[in-house]
Amino acid sequence: MTSAPTPMPAPDTGVPCDPLGPLKDREQVAERLLDASARHSFDPDTELDWDAPLEADKWFWPPELVSLYDTPLWRRMPLEQRQDLARHEAASLASLGIWFEIILMQLLVRHIYDKPVTSAHVRYALTEIADECRHSKMFARMIQRGGAPAYPVSRLNHQLARVLKTVSTTPGSFACTLLGEEILDWMQRLTFPDQRVQPLVRGVTRIHVVEEARHVRYAREELRRQMVTAPRWERELTRISCGEAARVFSLAFVNPEVYRNVGLDKREAVAQVRASGHRREVMQTGARRLTDFLDEIGVLRGVGRRLWRSSGLLA
C-alpha cells in the first residue's frame, strides 16, 4: 500500500498570509478605493436639504434602536416622549461620531507619517481624512438642526482618548477604527431606508454608509496585514487595547444625560438599559460582523476576549 503523496508547499510570493487567505496588494486595494471615492463621494452641504422643515410625526432614530426600547420604562412613556428620546439619542450618537472621527483622523495622519507620500495607500488615507472632515461637519449640522444639545463623552473618556491618540500602535489604531465604524454602520444601514425616520437623518445616514464602506475596507485590509507582520508584543498589546476600547465604547455609546433631558430618572433609565435583553441583542448583533472578523484574524484572544465579553458586545 503506497502512502499518499506529500502535498506541495504553496509558492512563496513574498506576500504574507493570514487565516483568511493571501493578503491583497496594499497599493491595488488603495487604487480601487480611490476609484470608488471618485465615483461615490458626496458634499453634504449641497447634497442635503438643510432648510426643509422637519416632519412632526417622524422619528430621529428607529425606535427599535433606541436604548430603552421594550423596557418597562419604555412601555410607560407616551409616544411624544419616546420620539423625544430618539431625537436626543440621535444627537448623542452624532456627538460620539464626531469625537471618534477626530480621533480617527489623527490616527490616520500618524499612520502615513513615515509612508511614501506618492503611494496610493497614502493618497487614499488623505482621501479618507477628507471624508471624515465632511462627516464631522455633517453630524454637527444635524445636531443643530434637530434642536437637541451636543453630548460630549465623559471627561475621563476624553482624556483616555488623548492617551490613545499618542501611544496607539498601528494595528491598535485600525482595530479601534473598526470598533467605532462597524456598529454604527450596522445601525445606519437600518436607518436610511426606514420611512418612519426624518428625511434629513435618512440622508445623513445614507451618505455615511456609502462612504464608510470604503473606510471599513481600508481598515480591515490593513489590520489583517498588521496582525500577520507586527511583532508578537504588538499583536498582544492590540488584543488588550482593542478589548479595553470595546469596554469604553459600550459605556459611552449613549450619554446618560439624554434620559434626564427628556424628563426621565437617569438612574432608573440606565439600570433598565443594562438589564434589557433587547438592547443587549441589538448591540451584539451590530458588533457580530466585526467580532467574527476579529476572531478570525486572532484579535479576540486571552485578556482581550475577556474584555470584549465584559463590554457586552460579544456573546
Secondary structure, 3 states (H helix, E strand, C coil): CCCCCCCCCCCCCCCCEECCEECCCHHHHHHHHHHHHHHCCCCHHHHCCCCCCCCCCCECCCHHHCCCCCCHHHHHCCHHHHHHHHHHHHHHHHHHHHHHHHHHHHHHHHHHCCCCCCCHHHHHHHHHHHHHHHHHHHHHHHHHHHCCCCCCCCHHHHHHHHHHHHHCCHHHHHHHHHHHHHHHHHHHHHHCCCCCECHHHHHHHHHHHHHHHHHHHHHHHHHHHHHHHCCHHHHHHHHHHHHHHHHHHHHHCCCCHHHHHCCCCHHHHHHHHHHCHHHHHHHHHHHHHHHHHHHHCCCCCHHHHHHHHHHCCCC
